[in-house]
Amino acid sequence: MRACLKIAGTPVAADPAKRERGCLDKILRVFASPALRDRRLHSHTFSLAVFAPPRLLARMRTLPHSRSCFVCGDSNPIGLKLRLETDGRIVQTQFVPGSELVGFKQTMHGGIVGTLLDEVMAWACAVQAKRFAYCAELTVRFLQPVRPGEELIVSGELVHNRRGRIFEAKSELRDPTGNILATATGKYLPVKQAHTTELATDLVCPPSWEFGSEGILRSRDETI
């Protein structure tokens, strides 16, 4: 005897392709019927999963950069000259390391990996705590070798602001497919106000940002 299934009392062939088409047609007819509003169809209740639309991420905006920094400085002759961006919480940058940055053959030097992870965390502190800070403690976990010539995505965020005295942050380094290659956590101490004037002279701020004399980094865009 040929096996069959029933949907709302209607026989459906057991052949997988025919069964799938029959089920879909039946469900569509059910949902198109006004009777569904007034009664349950036999003993079966049909429901469709409703997914909320994904929340759009805030647009990323380019952050200020320094002139002398090894990572973001545009006047450092041996620097990486990276540009960082933020949505107001996450700070990120993209980077393709060259062969001059390797340690072991075809493996990016761990010190450079740690430098990138530290950089995005320091800027995450600046964005969220509005203060620039020095790294006091850095812990890096190297999960997979980082290869030169491959695109890297580095992101960081502030985790805790300890009353403006200590900032705790985290960061990660991924490849374009989302594989995590390295992670880091760090503790940061805010730069003293007496040192902010010298810091300000080295900073290049886009029009949408300003660095006040009191050492506060501000965005002129109210969405950040």
C-alpha positions in Angstrom: 0.0 0.0 0.0 1.4 3.4 -1.0 2.2 5.5 2.1 0.5 8.9 2.3 0.2 11.8 4.6 -2.7 14.0 5.4 -2.7 17.8 5.7 -6.1 19.1 6.8 -7.7 15.9 5.7 -6.3 15.9 2.2 -4.1 12.9 1.0 -0.6 13.9 -0.1 1.7 11.5 -2.0 4.7 10.3 -0.1 7.1 11.1 -2.9 9.3 13.9 -1.3 9.1 16.4 -4.2 5.4 15.9 -4.7 4.7 16.0 -1.0 6.7 19.2 -0.6 4.8 20.9 -3.4 1.5 19.6 -2.2 2.1 20.8 1.4 3.1 24.3 0.2 0.1 24.6 -2.1 -2.2 23.6 0.7 -0.7 26.0 3.2 -0.9 28.9 0.8 -4.6 28.1 0.1 -5.3 27.9 3.8 -3.7 31.3 4.5 -5.5 32.9 1.5 -8.9 31.7 2.8 -11.1 34.1 4.9 -12.3 31.1 6.8 -9.0 31.0 8.7 -10.1 34.1 10.6 -13.2 32.4 12.0 -12.3 28.8 12.7 -9.5 26.3 13.1 -9.1 24.0 10.2 -10.0 20.5 11.5 -7.6 19.9 14.4 -4.5 21.6 12.8 -3.2 25.1 13.5 -0.8 26.6 11.1 1.6 29.4 12.0 4.4 31.1 10.1 7.5 32.4 11.9 7.8 36.2 11.8 11.3 37.6 11.9 11.9 41.2 12.9 13.9 43.1 10.4 17.5 43.4 11.3 18.5 46.5 13.1 20.5 48.8 10.8 24.0 49.5 12.2 24.9 53.1 12.7 27.0 54.5 9.9 30.8 54.2 10.4 32.7 57.4 10.6 36.4 58.0 10.2 38.2 58.8 13.5 40.9 61.3 14.0 44.5 60.1 13.7 47.9 61.3 14.9 50.9 62.3 12.9 53.5 60.2 14.7 51.7 57.0 15.7 53.2 53.8 14.3 49.7 52.5 13.5 47.7 55.6 12.4 50.3 58.3 12.0 50.4 59.8 8.5 54.0 61.2 9.0 55.6 58.1 10.4 57.9 56.8 7.6 57.8 53.2 8.8 54.2 53.3 10.1 51.1 51.4 9.0 49.1 54.6 8.3 45.8 52.9 9.1 42.5 54.7 9.3 40.1 53.7 12.0 36.3 54.2 12.1 33.5 53.9 14.6 29.8 53.7 14.9 30.0 55.2 18.4 30.7 52.0 20.2 32.8 49.7 18.0 36.1 50.9 16.6 37.5 48.9 13.7 40.1 49.0 10.9 41.1 46.8 8.0 44.6 45.9 7.2 46.6 43.7 4.8 50.0 43.0 6.3 53.1 42.9 4.1 55.9 40.3 4.3 58.1 42.8 6.1 55.9 42.2 9.2 56.5 38.5 9.6 58.2 36.7 12.5 58.4 33.1 11.5 58.2 32.6 7.8 54.7 33.3 6.4 53.5 34.2 9.9 52.8 37.8 11.0 54.9 38.8 14.0 52.9 38.5 17.3 54.1 41.9 18.4 52.3 43.5 15.4 49.2 41.5 16.1 49.2 42.8 19.7 49.8 46.4 18.5 46.7 46.3 16.2 44.6 44.9 19.0 45.9 47.5 21.4 45.2 50.4 18.9 41.5 49.7 18.5 41.0 49.3 22.2 42.7 52.6 22.9 40.5 54.3 20.4 37.4 52.6 21.8 38.2 54.1 25.2 38.6 57.5 23.5 35.2 57.2 21.7 33.2 55.9 24.6 34.9 57.4 27.6 35.8 60.6 25.7 39.4 60.4 27.0 42.6 59.2 25.5 44.4 56.6 27.6 47.6 54.7 27.9 47.7 50.9 28.0 48.6 49.6 31.5 47.9 45.9 30.9 47.5 43.9 27.7 46.6 40.3 27.4 46.7 38.7 23.9 45.6 35.2 22.9 46.9 34.0 19.6 44.4 31.5 18.2 45.6 30.9 14.6 48.6 32.0 12.6 48.1 35.4 10.8 49.4 35.3 7.2 50.9 38.2 5.3 49.0 39.3 2.3 45.6 38.4 3.7 43.0 41.0 4.7 42.5 41.5 8.4 39.6 43.1 10.3 40.4 44.4 13.7 37.7 45.6 16.1 37.5 46.7 19.7 35.1 48.2 22.3 35.1 49.5 25.8 33.8 47.0 28.3 33.9 48.8 31.6 34.6 52.4 32.7 35.8 52.3 36.3 34.7 55.8 37.3 37.0 57.4 34.8 40.1 56.0 36.5 40.5 52.7 34.6 39.0 51.7 31.3 38.7 48.0 30.4 38.4 47.0 26.8 38.4 44.0 24.5 39.3 43.4 20.8 39.6 40.7 18.2 41.3 40.1 14.9 39.4 38.2 12.2 39.8 37.2 8.6 37.2 38.2 6.0 35.3 34.9 6.6 34.8 35.7 10.3 37.4 33.3 11.7 38.9 34.8 14.9 42.7 34.7 14.7 43.5 36.6 17.9 41.8 38.3 20.8 42.9 40.7 23.5 41.8 42.4 26.7 43.4 45.5 28.1 43.3 48.0 31.0 43.9 51.7 30.2 44.7 54.7 32.3 43.4 58.1 31.1 46.0 60.6 30.0 46.5 63.3 32.6 45.1 66.7 31.6 48.6 68.3 31.9 49.8 66.1 29.0 46.8 66.7 26.7 48.1 69.9 25.1 51.1 68.1 23.7 48.9 65.3 22.6 46.5 67.7 20.8 49.4 69.1 18.7 49.9 65.7 17.2 46.3 64.9 16.5 44.6 65.4 13.1 40.9 65.8 13.6 38.3 65.5 10.7 35.7 68.3 10.8 33.2 66.2 12.6 35.5 65.7 15.7 37.3 68.0 18.2 39.7 67.5 21.0 39.2 70.0 23.8 41.8 71.6 25.9 40.5 69.7 28.9 41.4 66.4 27.2 38.0 65.4 26.0 37.4 64.0 22.6 34.1 65.2 21.2 32.0 64.4 18.2 30.2 67.3 16.5 27.7 64.7 15.2 25.0 64.1 17.8 24.5 60.5 16.6 27.9 59.5 18.0 
